[in-house]
Amino acid sequence: MPRLLYINEKFGHDATIVLDSGDACWISVGKKGVLVRSHKHSFLGGLLGGLFGPKLYQEQNVYQALSVAQALSATFRPVPQIRCKDAMLRAFCTAVWHCSSPARVKAVLNDPSLLAA
């Protein structure tokens, strides 16, 4: 079962979720878009993973990211552990939570059918 490492809504809007594979996904939502990166769950990976880990999803158009977030909200059932006030951060966290590996996260978030919704 995935594990929520942290959610930060005070100094930016980001979260880290440790997947079943042991990898961690860092999700950042802001005025300039959405960025999801993967890194190994370790002390050094936690410090540098958000900066240098492979990008699983990046959208700089906020309106496009919002439409993807709405499609994700409709696709995945809510998770009680994720208590974000920010609807966009909650949608991306929920989608990542339902994935077992970074490859699956990348496939789900970059699914063209989400753009058509």
N, C-alpha and C positions, 0 to 999 in steps of 0.2 A: 504494500500500500504506500502511495506517495506520502511525503511528509512536508508540511509547510515550515520552512525555516524562519522566514520573517515576511512581514508586510509593512511597508513604510508609506504613510500617507501624510506625514507632517513636513518632511523635507524632500519633496519630490514624490512621485508615485511609482514605487517599484516593489517587487517581491521576488523571493527566491523559493523555489520548490525543488525538493530532492525527489527524483523519479525512482521507480522500482529498479532500474538498472544501476542505481547508485550515482548517476550523473545529476548535476543540479542545473536548473534553468533559471536564469535571471530575466525578469520581465520588467521593462521600464516603459511607462506611459507618460507622455508630456505634451506640451503645446506644439512640439515639433514632430510628433508622431509616436510610433511604437517600435521598440527594439526588443528582441528576444535572443539571448545568447545562452550557450551551453558551456559548462565547465565541469571538471572533476570535482567532486565534493571533498575538499581537503582545505587546510588552512591557507596554503599558497594559492590553490585554485579559487578559493573564495575571495581572496584579495585581488587577484589579477584576472579571474574569469570573466567578470563583468566588463573588463576593458579589452581583453585579448582573446576571449573564447570565440569559437566559430558562431557566426550569425545564423540563427535559424529562421528568423523573420525580421524584416525591416520595412516599415511603411512611413514615409515622410509626409504623405498627404493625410492630414488628420481626418478629413471627411471620408476618405477611402478606408482608413483604419476604423472609423466609427461604424461603417456599414459592415465590415468584417466582424467587429465586436457584436453587432446586433445579430448577425447570422450565427455566430458562435453561441450566443445566449439562447437562441432558438434550438440549437443542435444538442447542446450538452445540458444535462440536468444539474441543478445547483448542488454545491458541496457545502455542508454545514461548517467546515473548518475555515472556509474562505469568507471572511466577514469584511469585505471592502465596502467603503461608501462610494467609491468611484466605480461607476458601472462598466467603464471600458476596462479598467484594471481587473475587475471581478470576472469579466467575460474571458479575457485572455488567461487569467490564472486558472479558471475552471477548465478551459480547454487543455491547458498543459497538465493539470491534475489527472485528466482522463487518459493521458498518454503514458506509455511505459518506457519510452526511450527518446533521446533527442531526434533520432531519425523519424520517429512517428510524429513528434511535435512539428518538425519541419514539413512533413507531408500534410498534416492537418491544417496548419496555419496558412500554407501556400496553396491550398486546394482552390482551383479556379471556380468551383461551384459556389464558394463563399462570396466571390465577387459578383456573381449573377444574382444573388439573393437581394 
